[in-house]
Amino acid sequence: MPSTMEVKCESDDCELDMFENHYTYDVPDDHAVEDLSCPYCGGSDLVEIEV
């Protein structure tokens, strides 16, 4: 099963508290949360979280 990453935006100006990022089987091994941007505010102050 492809992996899922839970991500939180830590920008003080952002209203989004969490989003899930679902991947296909061919996502590169070196892909990390640093490669993403917030879908709400466009910022890059993101952290991966465990739920």
mmJSON file of the N, C-alpha and C atoms, coordinates in Angstrom:
{"data_MODEL":{"atom_site":{
"group_PDB":["ATOM","ATOM","ATOM","ATOM","ATOM","ATOM","ATOM","ATOM","ATOM","ATOM","ATOM","ATOM","ATOM","ATOM","ATOM","ATOM","ATOM","ATOM","ATOM","ATOM","ATOM","ATOM","ATOM","ATOM","ATOM","ATOM","ATOM","ATOM","ATOM","ATOM","ATOM","ATOM","ATOM","ATOM","ATOM","ATOM","ATOM","ATOM","ATOM","ATOM","ATOM","ATOM","ATOM","ATOM","ATOM","ATOM","ATOM","ATOM","ATOM","ATOM","ATOM","ATOM","ATOM","ATOM","ATOM","ATOM","ATOM","ATOM","ATOM","ATOM","ATOM","ATOM","ATOM","ATOM","ATOM","ATOM","ATOM","ATOM","ATOM","ATOM","ATOM","ATOM","ATOM","ATOM","ATOM","ATOM","ATOM","ATOM","ATOM","ATOM","ATOM","ATOM","ATOM","ATOM","ATOM","ATOM","ATOM","ATOM","ATOM","ATOM","ATOM","ATOM","ATOM","ATOM","ATOM","ATOM","ATOM","ATOM","ATOM","ATOM","ATOM","ATOM","ATOM","ATOM","ATOM","ATOM","ATOM","ATOM","ATOM","ATOM","ATOM","ATOM","ATOM","ATOM","ATOM","ATOM","ATOM","ATOM","ATOM","ATOM","ATOM","ATOM","ATOM","ATOM","ATOM","ATOM","ATOM","ATOM","ATOM","ATOM","ATOM","ATOM","ATOM","ATOM","ATOM","ATOM","ATOM","ATOM","ATOM","ATOM","ATOM","ATOM","ATOM","ATOM","ATOM","ATOM","ATOM","ATOM","ATOM","ATOM","ATOM","ATOM","ATOM"],
"id":[1,2,3,4,5,6,7,8,9,10,11,12,13,14,15,16,17,18,19,20,21,22,23,24,25,26,27,28,29,30,31,32,33,34,35,36,37,38,39,40,41,42,43,44,45,46,47,48,49,50,51,52,53,54,55,56,57,58,59,60,61,62,63,64,65,66,67,68,69,70,71,72,73,74,75,76,77,78,79,80,81,82,83,84,85,86,87,88,89,90,91,92,93,94,95,96,97,98,99,100,101,102,103,104,105,106,107,108,109,110,111,112,113,114,115,116,117,118,119,120,121,122,123,124,125,126,127,128,129,130,131,132,133,134,135,136,137,138,139,140,141,142,143,144,145,146,147,148,149,150,151,152,153],
"type_symbol":["N","C","C","N","C","C","N","C","C","N","C","C","N","C","C","N","C","C","N","C","C","N","C","C","N","C","C","N","C","C","N","C","C","N","C","C","N","C","C","N","C","C","N","C","C","N","C","C","N","C","C","N","C","C","N","C","C","N","C","C","N","C","C","N","C","C","N","C","C","N","C","C","N","C","C","N","C","C","N","C","C","N","C","C","N","C","C","N","C","C","N","C","C","N","C","C","N","C","C","N","C","C","N","C","C","N","C","C","N","C","C","N","C","C","N","C","C","N","C","C","N","C","C","N","C","C","N","C","C","N","C","C","N","C","C","N","C","C","N","C","C","N","C","C","N","C","C","N","C","C","N","C","C"],
"label_atom_id":["N","CA","C","N","CA","C","N","CA","C","N","CA","C","N","CA","C","N","CA","C","N","CA","C","N","CA","C","N","CA","C","N","CA","C","N","CA","C","N","CA","C","N","CA","C","N","CA","C","N","CA","C","N","CA","C","N","CA","C","N","CA","C","N","CA","C","N","CA","C","N","CA","C","N","CA","C","N","CA","C","N","CA","C","N","CA","C","N","CA","C","N","CA","C","N","CA","C","N","CA","C","N","CA","C","N","CA","C","N","CA","C","N","CA","C","N","CA","C","N","CA","C","N","CA","C","N","CA","C","N","CA","C","N","CA","C","N","CA","C","N","CA","C","N","CA","C","N","CA","C","N","CA","C","N","CA","C","N","CA","C","N","CA","C","N","CA","C","N","CA","C","N","CA","C","N","CA","C"],
"label_alt_id":[null,null,null,null,null,null,null,null,null,null,null,null,null,null,null,null,null,null,null,null,null,null,null,null,null,null,null,null,null,null,null,null,null,null,null,null,null,null,null,null,null,null,null,null,null,null,null,null,null,null,null,null,null,null,null,null,null,null,null,null,null,null,null,null,null,null,null,null,null,null,null,null,null,null,null,null,null,null,null,null,null,null,null,null,null,null,null,null,null,null,null,null,null,null,null,null,null,null,null,null,null,null,null,null,null,null,null,null,null,null,null,null,null,null,null,null,null,null,null,null,null,null,null,null,null,null,null,null,null,null,null,null,null,null,null,null,null,null,null,null,null,null,null,null,null,null,null,null,null,null,null,null,null],
"label_comp_id":["MET","MET","MET","PRO","PRO","PRO","SER","SER","SER","THR","THR","THR","MET","MET","MET","GLU","GLU","GLU","VAL","VAL","VAL","LYS","LYS","LYS","CYS","CYS","CYS","GLU","GLU","GLU","SER","SER","SER","ASP","ASP","ASP","ASP","ASP","ASP","CYS","CYS","CYS","GLU","GLU","GLU","LEU","LEU","LEU","ASP","ASP","ASP","MET","MET","MET","PHE","PHE","PHE","GLU","GLU","GLU","ASN","ASN","ASN","HIS","HIS","HIS","TYR","TYR","TYR","THR","THR","THR","TYR","TYR","TYR","ASP","ASP","ASP","VAL","VAL","VAL","PRO","PRO","PRO","ASP","ASP","ASP","ASP","ASP","ASP","HIS","HIS","HIS","ALA","ALA","ALA","VAL","VAL","VAL","GLU","GLU","GLU","ASP","ASP","ASP","LEU","LEU","LEU","SER","SER","SER","CYS","CYS","CYS","PRO","PRO","PRO","TYR","TYR","TYR","CYS","CYS","CYS","GLY","GLY","GLY","GLY","GLY","GLY","SER","SER","SER","ASP","ASP","ASP","LEU","LEU","LEU","VAL","VAL","VAL","GLU","GLU","GLU","ILE","ILE","ILE","GLU","GLU","GLU","VAL","VAL","VAL"],
"label_asym_id":["A","A","A","A","A","A","A","A","A","A","A","A","A","A","A","A","A","A","A","A","A","A","A","A","A","A","A","A","A","A","A","A","A","A","A","A","A","A","A","A","A","A","A","A","A","A","A","A","A","A","A","A","A","A","A","A","A","A","A","A","A","A","A","A","A","A","A","A","A","A","A","A","A","A","A","A","A","A","A","A","A","A","A","A","A","A","A","A","A","A","A","A","A","A","A","A","A","A","A","A","A","A","A","A","A","A","A","A","A","A","A","A","A","A","A","A","A","A","A","A","A","A","A","A","A","A","A","A","A","A","A","A","A","A","A","A","A","A","A","A","A","A","A","A","A","A","A","A","A","A","A","A","A"],
"label_entity_id":["1","1","1","1","1","1","1","1","1","1","1","1","1","1","1","1","1","1","1","1","1","1","1","1","1","1","1","1","1","1","1","1","1","1","1","1","1","1","1","1","1","1","1","1","1","1","1","1","1","1","1","1","1","1","1","1","1","1","1","1","1","1","1","1","1","1","1","1","1","1","1","1","1","1","1","1","1","1","1","1","1","1","1","1","1","1","1","1","1","1","1","1","1","1","1","1","1","1","1","1","1","1","1","1","1","1","1","1","1","1","1","1","1","1","1","1","1","1","1","1","1","1","1","1","1","1","1","1","1","1","1","1","1","1","1","1","1","1","1","1","1","1","1","1","1","1","1","1","1","1","1","1","1"],
"label_seq_id":[1,1,1,2,2,2,3,3,3,4,4,4,5,5,5,6,6,6,7,7,7,8,8,8,9,9,9,10,10,10,11,11,11,12,12,12,13,13,13,14,14,14,15,15,15,16,16,16,17,17,17,18,18,18,19,19,19,20,20,20,21,21,21,22,22,22,23,23,23,24,24,24,25,25,25,26,26,26,27,27,27,28,28,28,29,29,29,30,30,30,31,31,31,32,32,32,33,33,33,34,34,34,35,35,35,36,36,36,37,37,37,38,38,38,39,39,39,40,40,40,41,41,41,42,42,42,43,43,43,44,44,44,45,45,45,46,46,46,47,47,47,48,48,48,49,49,49,50,50,50,51,51,51],
"pdbx_PDB_ins_code":[null,null,null,null,null,null,null,null,null,null,null,null,null,null,null,null,null,null,null,null,null,null,null,null,null,null,null,null,null,null,null,null,null,null,null,null,null,null,null,null,null,null,null,null,null,null,null,null,null,null,null,null,null,null,null,null,null,null,null,null,null,null,null,null,null,null,null,null,null,null,null,null,null,null,null,null,null,null,null,null,null,null,null,null,null,null,null,null,null,null,null,null,null,null,null,null,null,null,null,null,null,null,null,null,null,null,null,null,null,null,null,null,null,null,null,null,null,null,null,null,null,null,null,null,null,null,null,null,null,null,null,null,null,null,null,null,null,null,null,null,null,null,null,null,null,null,null,null,null,null,null,null,null],
"Cartn_x":[0.847,0.0,0.894,0.551,1.358,1.325,2.359,2.455,1.601,1.299,0.564,1.349,1.453,2.162,1.173,1.119,0.316,1.22,0.755,1.583,0.816,1.535,0.971,1.711,0.955,1.551,1.697,2.896,3.16,3.226,2.803,2.783,1.698,2.017,1.051,-0.126,0.074,-0.963,-1.84,-1.55,-2.269,-3.41,-4.56,-5.739,-5.819,-4.951,-4.966,-4.216,-4.854,-4.18,-3.447,-3.947,-3.315,-3.818,-2.977,-3.437,-2.712,-3.336,-2.738,-2.188,-1.034,-0.435,-0.333,-1.053,-1.062,-0.135,0.643,1.647,1.339,1.87,1.834,3.032,3.113,4.224,5.566,5.576,6.849,7.358,6.992,7.555,9.037,9.929,11.361,11.631,12.618,12.979,13.437,14.021,14.547,13.516,12.257,11.202,10.89,10.782,10.551,9.593,9.182,8.25,8.836,10.139,10.789,10.52,10.09,9.797,8.378,7.573,6.171,5.944,4.785,4.33,2.884,2.461,1.114,0.08,-0.934,-1.959,-2.881,-2.858,-3.723,-3.004,-1.839,-1.154,0.047,0.482,1.623,2.963,2.963,4.202,4.938,6.13,6.96,7.321,6.599,6.853,6.049,6.424,5.676,6.453,5.73,6.329,5.46,6.121,5.4,4.946,3.711,3.188,2.696,2.641,2.085,0.72,-0.289,-1.64,-2.059],
"Cartn_y":[-1.18,0.0,1.245,2.246,3.478,4.19,4.944,5.621,6.882,7.312,8.54,9.337,10.64,11.507,12.528,12.639,13.668,14.878,16.045,17.244,18.388,19.162,20.322,21.573,22.645,23.933,24.722,25.205,25.927,27.434,27.94,29.387,30.015,31.093,31.783,32.362,32.65,33.259,32.237,30.959,29.918,29.348,29.137,28.579,27.058,26.439,24.991,24.314,23.372,22.726,21.453,20.715,19.453,19.037,18.348,17.737,16.419,15.523,14.239,14.317,13.744,13.665,12.194,11.772,10.375,10.216,9.148,8.93,7.706,7.704,6.509,5.642,4.494,3.583,4.105,5.001,5.426,6.773,7.156,8.369,8.104,9.066,8.861,8.614,7.795,7.472,8.694,9.676,10.852,11.976,11.722,12.734,12.939,14.201,14.523,15.702,16.003,17.103,18.443,18.568,19.8,20.063,19.033,19.177,19.68,19.841,20.218,21.688,22.197,23.515,23.38,24.268,24.222,24.497,23.647,23.88,25.059,25.544,26.664,28.007,28.14,29.442,29.478,28.31,28.27,28.313,28.366,28.443,27.126,27.182,25.982,25.655,26.225,25.979,24.74,23.59,22.346,21.345,20.532,19.439,18.199,17.049,15.784,15.429,14.959,14.597,13.163,12.589,11.254,11.436,10.762,10.818,9.457],
"Cartn_z":[0.0,0.0,0.0,-0.836,-0.858,0.486,0.748,2.039,2.089,3.305,3.58,4.605,4.398,5.33,5.891,7.209,7.876,8.091,7.673,7.706,8.375,9.162,9.847,9.388,9.121,8.788,10.081,10.348,11.587,11.41,10.266,10.045,10.909,11.588,12.452,11.67,10.402,9.579,8.854,9.008,8.276,9.111,8.477,9.145,9.025,8.238,8.042,9.177,9.85,10.974,10.568,9.549,9.172,7.799,7.032,5.794,5.583,4.805,4.473,3.065,2.88,1.562,1.196,0.159,-0.271,-1.466,-1.455,-2.484,-3.328,-4.552,-5.389,-5.029,-5.641,-5.348,-5.835,-6.804,-7.38,-6.871,-5.649,-5.05,-4.729,-5.009,-4.737,-3.249,-2.956,-1.574,-0.79,-1.464,-0.759,-0.622,-0.988,-0.85,0.629,1.045,2.459,2.572,3.793,4.042,3.566,3.519,3.05,1.57,0.831,-0.588,-0.846,0.198,0.069,0.401,-0.006,0.425,0.892,1.748,2.311,1.213,1.084,0.055,0.378,1.607,2.0,1.844,2.489,2.476,1.535,1.059,0.149,0.839,2.174,2.936,3.013,3.561,3.672,5.117,6.077,7.49,7.926,7.389,7.586,8.415,9.171,9.927,9.751,9.686,9.635,11.039,11.179,12.494,12.514,13.697,13.93,14.533,13.986,14.562,15.048],
"occupancy":[1.0,1.0,1.0,1.0,1.0,1.0,1.0,1.0,1.0,1.0,1.0,1.0,1.0,1.0,1.0,1.0,1.0,1.0,1.0,1.0,1.0,1.0,1.0,1.0,1.0,1.0,1.0,1.0,1.0,1.0,1.0,1.0,1.0,1.0,1.0,1.0,1.0,1.0,1.0,1.0,1.0,1.0,1.0,1.0,1.0,1.0,1.0,1.0,1.0,1.0,1.0,1.0,1.0,1.0,1.0,1.0,1.0,1.0,1.0,1.0,1.0,1.0,1.0,1.0,1.0,1.0,1.0,1.0,1.0,1.0,1.0,1.0,1.0,1.0,1.0,1.0,1.0,1.0,1.0,1.0,1.0,1.0,1.0,1.0,1.0,1.0,1.0,1.0,1.0,1.0,1.0,1.0,1.0,1.0,1.0,1.0,1.0,1.0,1.0,1.0,1.0,1.0,1.0,1.0,1.0,1.0,1.0,1.0,1.0,1.0,1.0,1.0,1.0,1.0,1.0,1.0,1.0,1.0,1.0,1.0,1.0,1.0,1.0,1.0,1.0,1.0,1.0,1.0,1.0,1.0,1.0,1.0,1.0,1.0,1.0,1.0,1.0,1.0,1.0,1.0,1.0,1.0,1.0,1.0,1.0,1.0,1.0,1.0,1.0,1.0,1.0,1.0,1.0],
"B_iso_or_equiv":[0.0,0.0,0.0,0.0,0.0,0.0,0.0,0.0,0.0,0.0,0.0,0.0,0.0,0.0,0.0,0.0,0.0,0.0,0.0,0.0,0.0,0.0,0.0,0.0,0.0,0.0,0.0,0.0,0.0,0.0,0.0,0.0,0.0,0.0,0.0,0.0,0.0,0.0,0.0,0.0,0.0,0.0,0.0,0.0,0.0,0.0,0.0,0.0,0.0,0.0,0.0,0.0,0.0,0.0,0.0,0.0,0.0,0.0,0.0,0.0,0.0,0.0,0.0,0.0,0.0,0.0,0.0,0.0,0.0,0.0,0.0,0.0,0.0,0.0,0.0,0.0,0.0,0.0,0.0,0.0,0.0,0.0,0.0,0.0,0.0,0.0,0.0,0.0,0.0,0.0,0.0,0.0,0.0,0.0,0.0,0.0,0.0,0.0,0.0,0.0,0.0,0.0,0.0,0.0,0.0,0.0,0.0,0.0,0.0,0.0,0.0,0.0,0.0,0.0,0.0,0.0,0.0,0.0,0.0,0.0,0.0,0.0,0.0,0.0,0.0,0.0,0.0,0.0,0.0,0.0,0.0,0.0,0.0,0.0,0.0,0.0,0.0,0.0,0.0,0.0,0.0,0.0,0.0,0.0,0.0,0.0,0.0,0.0,0.0,0.0,0.0,0.0,0.0],
"pdbx_formal_charge":[null,null,null,null,null,null,null,null,null,null,null,null,null,null,null,null,null,null,null,null,null,null,null,null,null,null,null,null,null,null,null,null,null,null,null,null,null,null,null,null,null,null,null,null,null,null,null,null,null,null,null,null,null,null,null,null,null,null,null,null,null,null,null,null,null,null,null,null,null,null,null,null,null,null,null,null,null,null,null,null,null,null,null,null,null,null,null,null,null,null,null,null,null,null,null,null,null,null,null,null,null,null,null,null,null,null,null,null,null,null,null,null,null,null,null,null,null,null,null,null,null,null,null,null,null,null,null,null,null,null,null,null,null,null,null,null,null,null,null,null,null,null,null,null,null,null,null,null,null,null,null,null,null],
"auth_seq_id":[1,1,1,2,2,2,3,3,3,4,4,4,5,5,5,6,6,6,7,7,7,8,8,8,9,9,9,10,10,10,11,11,11,12,12,12,13,13,13,14,14,14,15,15,15,16,16,16,17,17,17,18,18,18,19,19,19,20,20,20,21,21,21,22,22,22,23,23,23,24,24,24,25,25,25,26,26,26,27,27,27,28,28,28,29,29,29,30,30,30,31,31,31,32,32,32,33,33,33,34,34,34,35,35,35,36,36,36,37,37,37,38,38,38,39,39,39,40,40,40,41,41,41,42,42,42,43,43,43,44,44,44,45,45,45,46,46,46,47,47,47,48,48,48,49,49,49,50,50,50,51,51,51],
"auth_comp_id":["MET","MET","MET","PRO","PRO","PRO","SER","SER","SER","THR","THR","THR","MET","MET","MET","GLU","GLU","GLU","VAL","VAL","VAL","LYS","LYS","LYS","CYS","CYS","CYS","GLU","GLU","GLU","SER","SER","SER","ASP","ASP","ASP","ASP","ASP","ASP","CYS","CYS","CYS","GLU","GLU","GLU","LEU","LEU","LEU","ASP","ASP","ASP","MET","MET","MET","PHE","PHE","PHE","GLU","GLU","GLU","ASN","ASN","ASN","HIS","HIS","HIS","TYR","TYR","TYR","THR","THR","THR","TYR","TYR","TYR","ASP","ASP","ASP","VAL","VAL","VAL","PRO","PRO","PRO","ASP","ASP","ASP","ASP","ASP","ASP","HIS","HIS","HIS","ALA","ALA","ALA","VAL","VAL","VAL","GLU","GLU","GLU","ASP","ASP","ASP","LEU","LEU","LEU","SER","SER","SER","CYS","CYS","CYS","PRO","PRO","PRO","TYR","TYR","TYR","CYS","CYS","CYS","GLY","GLY","GLY","GLY","GLY","GLY","SER","SER","SER","ASP","ASP","ASP","LEU","LEU","LEU","VAL","VAL","VAL","GLU","GLU","GLU","ILE","ILE","ILE","GLU","GLU","GLU","VAL","VAL","VAL"],
"auth_asym_id":["A","A","A","A","A","A","A","A","A","A","A","A","A","A","A","A","A","A","A","A","A","A","A","A","A","A","A","A","A","A","A","A","A","A","A","A","A","A","A","A","A","A","A","A","A","A","A","A","A","A","A","A","A","A","A","A","A","A","A","A","A","A","A","A","A","A","A","A","A","A","A","A","A","A","A","A","A","A","A","A","A","A","A","A","A","A","A","A","A","A","A","A","A","A","A","A","A","A","A","A","A","A","A","A","A","A","A","A","A","A","A","A","A","A","A","A","A","A","A","A","A","A","A","A","A","A","A","A","A","A","A","A","A","A","A","A","A","A","A","A","A","A","A","A","A","A","A","A","A","A","A","A","A"],
"auth_atom_id":["N","CA","C","N","CA","C","N","CA","C","N","CA","C","N","CA","C","N","CA","C","N","CA","C","N","CA","C","N","CA","C","N","CA","C","N","CA","C","N","CA","C","N","CA","C","N","CA","C","N","CA","C","N","CA","C","N","CA","C","N","CA","C","N","CA","C","N","CA","C","N","CA","C","N","CA","C","N","CA","C","N","CA","C","N","CA","C","N","CA","C","N","CA","C","N","CA","C","N","CA","C","N","CA","C","N","CA","C","N","CA","C","N","CA","C","N","CA","C","N","CA","C","N","CA","C","N","CA","C","N","CA","C","N","CA","C","N","CA","C","N","CA","C","N","CA","C","N","CA","C","N","CA","C","N","CA","C","N","CA","C","N","CA","C","N","CA","C","N","CA","C","N","CA","C","N","CA","C"],
"pdbx_PDB_model_num":[1,1,1,1,1,1,1,1,1,1,1,1,1,1,1,1,1,1,1,1,1,1,1,1,1,1,1,1,1,1,1,1,1,1,1,1,1,1,1,1,1,1,1,1,1,1,1,1,1,1,1,1,1,1,1,1,1,1,1,1,1,1,1,1,1,1,1,1,1,1,1,1,1,1,1,1,1,1,1,1,1,1,1,1,1,1,1,1,1,1,1,1,1,1,1,1,1,1,1,1,1,1,1,1,1,1,1,1,1,1,1,1,1,1,1,1,1,1,1,1,1,1,1,1,1,1,1,1,1,1,1,1,1,1,1,1,1,1,1,1,1,1,1,1,1,1,1,1,1,1,1,1,1]
}}}
